[in-house]
Amino acid sequence: MLKRPMRELIHQTIRRFEAAGISSPEINARMIWAHVMGLETWELTLRKQEPDEDQRRIAESLISAREKRIPLQHLLGSVGFCDLQLDVCSEVLIPRPETELLVETALKIARKMDHDDLRCLDMATGSGCIAISLAEALPEATILGVDLSNHALKWAKHNAEKNRLSNRVSWLCSDLWESITPDQEKWDIATCNPPYIATHEIQTLEPEVRDHDPVLALDGGVDGLDFYRRIANEALPFMRPAGKLILECGMGQASSIIQIFISASWFANEIIQDYNEMDRVIVFSPLHESSRP
C-alpha cells in the first residue's frame, strides 16, 4: 500500500468496500483503521497520527479479507453488545443490535417482578450475549444459558470470563429444555433468539451470514418456525406461574408465531418493534396469567 495520509487511506478503503458490495462501507473502513491504529473511530482524522509500515500491512490484510466478505466482527475478533465486549468466531452467531431489544425487554420485566429469587433462562445462548448481559444487570438473579453446541458454550464461557461474570452465570449443553428438569427448575424469565431463517432462504443471505454464521444458529426449518413450535409446546412445565417468555423473531413472522403460541395456551403480552419499525421481540405469558389483575 502506497504511503498516503490517513484521510486518503480511509477514502481509498471506502471505495474498495463499495466495489465489493459491502454495506456501510465507511463504517467498515473506519473501524478497521481505528482497530489497527489503536484509536477510536472519531480520532482517525482529528489526530495527526499516521500509520507506520507494519500498521499499513496489517490494515491491508484486514481490508483484503473484508473484501472477500469475511465478517468485520470476525476480523476484529469482538463485537460490542449492551455495553459489553464479546469475542466471536464462526462457531457462534454474531450478536446483532436488534437482540439488544430483547435484553432491554427482559430487564424491564425482571425489574417489575416482586420477589428475590429471580431465575432467568437463556435458550440457544450462542456467544452468551443475552445471558451475560442479564447477569451483568441483575446481580442477584440466577442465570442459566443453554445451547446444543459445546463449541458455542466454550465461547459463552470465555465471554463470561472476559467480562468478569463467570460467577454470575451457569452453562448447560442442552437441546432447549432436554437436559433441564421441570420438577426442580422453573423460571421467571426465559429468553431465546432461536434459528428463524427458512431453510430455502439461507442461500439468499448476505455472504457474511450465509458463509460465516453457523447454520445451526440460522436454520429454522421449512418455514423458519420450527423452534417456536417447540418452545410453545414444551415451555409451560418449566415456567413459574407468572413467568414470561421473551423471543426474537424475523421479518413478517410475528403474526404466525403468535398464532402458534395461542394454540399452545400462551398469551402475547407485548410486541416490540426494532429501529426499522419491524416486529422484532414478542413477550408471552401462560394464557391463565393474562386474566390476572
N, C-alpha and C positions, 0 to 999 in steps of 0.2 A: 504494500500500500504506500503510495507516494506520501511524502511528508506535507500535510496540509493542516491549516488551523482547525480548531475544534468545531467551529460553526460549519465549516465546509465539509468536514468529515461526517457530521450529523446529516446534512442535506444529501450528501452522496449516499449514505446508508438508507435514508428515506426513499430515494429514487430506486435503489436496488430492491427494497422491500415492496414498493409499489409494482415494479415489474414482475415480482414473484407472486403477486396476488394476495399479499398478506394484509389482513385487515388491521386498522390502526397502525400504519407504518411508522408514524412519527413517535408514538408511544414506545413501540418496539425498539426503534433506533436509540432513543434517549435512554431507555432502561439498560440496553446493552452497554452503551458507552459509560453510563454512570456506574454500572457494575464494575467495569474494567478499571475505571479511574478511581473507584472508592469514594464517589461523590453522590450527593442527592441529585435527582434529575434537574432540579431548578438551578443547581450550581454550575452546570456544564458550561454555559456560555457567559455566565456572570463573572466567574473566576478566570484568571489569566493562565491557569494551569493547562499545559498541553501534554498529550500522551507521549511517552517515550517509545522506543522501538519495540520493547517487549510488550508493552500495552497495546500497541498497534497490531502486533502479530496475534495476540490473544483475541483482540476485537475482530480481526479478520476471520479467525477460526469460528467464532460465535456467529458472526454475520453470515458466513457461508452455510453454516448448519441451519440457521434460521431460514435462509432462502430455500432450503430443502424441506421446509415446513416442520422441522422439529420444534415442539412447543417451546416458547420462550421460558416458561417456568422450569422445564427440564434443563435448559441450557444454564439458567441462573441457579438452579438447584433448590429454589424455595419460592414460596408464594405467601403474600400477606392475606390473612383471614381473621376478621374480628379482632384486630389489633395484635394478633399473634403472628409469628413467622413459622411456617410449616415446610418441612423438606418434602419433596415429591420426586417420583420417578415413574417409569412406565408400569410399575406394579400397582399403582393406585390412581384413582380418578383425581385429576387436578381440581382442587376446590374452586368453585365459581362464586362470584359476588352474589348471585341470586340466593345461594344457600345461606348467606348471612341473614336473609329474611326469616328463614326457618329458625335459626338460633335466636334472633330477636323475639320472634313469636313465642318460642319455648320459654325464654326468660320472663317475658311479660306474664305468661300464665303461671309459671313457677312462683313468682313473687306474690301472687294473689292467693296461693294455697296456704291454708291456715294451720299447718302442723309442722313439727320439727323434723320428722323422719321422711324427708323428701327423697324419692327414688326415681332416677331418670335412666332410661334405657335407649341407647342409640344403635339401631339395626343397620347392617351393611355399612359399617363405620368407615371403611376405606382408610384414608390418611389419618382418621381420627379427628378431623376438623370440628365436627359438631360436638362430639363427646368432650374433647379437650376445652372447647370454648365454654361449654356448660360447666365443666369442672372449675375453670378459672373464675367464672362469675358467680357460682353457687358453692362457696367453700364448705358448707355444712351438708350438702347433698351427697347421696350415694350415686355414683355414676358408673354405668357399665356399657362398654362398647363391644358389639359382636360383629363378626364377619366370617364368611365362609372361607376366605382366603387367609392362610397363615402368612403369606407374603405381605398382604395388606396389614395384618396385625403387627408384623415386625416394624413397619413404618409408623403405624399408630403409636406403638410403644416408644419408638425413637422420638416422635414428635412430642409426646408427653414429657419425656426426659429433657428434650431440648428446651421446653418451656417451663421446666421445674415443677411439673404437675404429676409426676409418676405416682405419688402417694395419694392422689385425689381421684384417680380413675382406674378401673379394672378392665381387663380384656378377656374375651372368651371366643374361641373358634366355634362357630355355630351357624347353621343354615337357618337364619331368622330365629325362631323360638325352639328349634330342635333340641338343643342342649340345655334349655332352661326349664326348671321345674316349677310348674304353675302353682302347686300347693304351697311352696315355700317362698317363691319370689314373685311378688306382684309390684306393679309400677304405677307411679303417679303420672309420669310423662314418658311416652315412647315416641322417639323421633326416627325418621327414615327419609333418606334421599335414595329411593330404590332405582334400579335399572328401569328406564321407561321409554327407551327407543324401540320402535317396532323392528323386528329382525331385518326386514327387507329395506329399511331406511338407513341402516348403518353404513352401507357403501356410498350413500349420498352425502355423508357428513364431511365437514372440512377435514383435510388430511391430518391436521394436528390432533383431531379427536379420533377419526377413523383408524389411523395407523399407530397411534401412540397411547391412547387411553385403553385400559384393559377391557376386552369385550365383555367379560363377566360383569363389569360395572355399567355397561351400556344396554345390553340385550334384554329387553322386557317381554320377549315373546312375539307372537304373530301380530298382535295389536298394541304391544307395549304395556299392557295392563296386567300381565301375569302376577307380578309381585303384589299389586294392590289387591287382587283377588285373594291371594294367600294371607296377606295381613288382615283383611276384613274378616276372613273366615276363621283365623287362628288366634287373633289377638285377645278376644274378650276374657278368656280364663287367666290371662297374665296381667290384667289391669285391675287396679283398685277401683272401687265403685265410682269415684268421681274422676277417674283417670282420663287423660287426654292423649289422643294420637295426633301427631303433627307431621304431615307428609308433604314433600315437594312433588311437583308434577310438571309435565311438559306442556307445550303449546297445544291448546284445544282439547286437553284431556280431562279437565276438571269436572264437567257435567257427567261424563261416563264414570269417572271414579266415584262421584257422589252417589250415583245410582247403584254401583256395586256395594257401597258401604250401607246404604239404606236397606238393601235386600238382606244384609247380614246383621241387622239390628243396631246400626250406628246412626248418629245424627250429625250433620255437618254444622258445626257452630259458627265457623268463620272461614272466609276465603280471602286471602291476602294477595294483592297484585304486586308484580315487580315494577321496576323502573320504566319498563316499556308498556305498562298497563295491561299485562298479561296475567291471568290467574296462575299463581305460582306455588302457594302454600295453602293447604286445607287443614283445618282443625276439626277432629271428630271426637265425640264422646259417646258412650253407650246410650242407646235410644232412651232407656228409662231415666237417664240423668237429664235429658232435655226438658223434662216436665218439672224439675225441681225449681223452687224459687231462688 
